[in-house]
Amino acid sequence: MQEIVLVIHLILTVSLVVLVLIQRSEGGALGMGGGGQGGMMSGRSAATLLTRITTFMAVGFFVTSMLLAVIAKQQSEDSSVFDTKKPVVEQSEPEDKTAPVIPDTE
């Protein structure tokens, strides 16, 4: 299950990066972009479509992120990063080295 969600998450991540990069800048961020009417996709309908697709991809990204966090929590042991106690390791009693060894007489 985790592998399937991870693959979907990676596909969404790459798709989201590509969608953001092909969109036209509308602001004056750092004085770049937004100039000229040309471009790969121009027009209001293309911008609306790209915005909607980007929104759905972003929602899918957050959902898969939360699913991966839940799956990771279920697979981990019940401990916290803040636990300072070291796990108790049970030690077996040492064998009595002074006891005589009695060989089998059969």
Rosetta blueprint (number, residue, H / E / L):
1 M L
2 Q H
3 E H
4 I H
5 V H
6 L H
7 V H
8 I H
9 H H
10 L H
11 I H
12 L H
13 T H
14 V H
15 S H
16 L H
17 V H
18 V H
19 L H
20 V H
21 L H
22 I H
23 Q L
24 R L
25 S L
26 E L
27 G L
28 G L
29 A H
30 L H
31 G H
32 M L
33 G L
34 G L
35 G L
36 G L
37 Q L
38 G L
39 G L
40 M L
41 M L
42 S L
43 G L
44 R H
45 S H
46 A H
47 A H
48 T H
49 L H
50 L H
51 T H
52 R H
53 I H
54 T H
55 T H
56 F H
57 M H
58 A H
59 V H
60 G H
61 F H
62 F H
63 V H
64 T H
65 S H
66 M H
67 L H
68 L H
69 A H
70 V H
71 I H
72 A H
73 K H
74 Q H
75 Q H
76 S L
77 E L
78 D L
79 S L
80 S L
81 V L
82 F L
83 D L
84 T L
85 K L
86 K L
87 P L
88 V L
89 V L
90 E L
91 Q L
92 S L
93 E L
94 P L
95 E L
96 D L
97 K L
98 T L
99 A L
100 P L
101 V L
102 I L
103 P L
104 D L
105 T L
106 E L
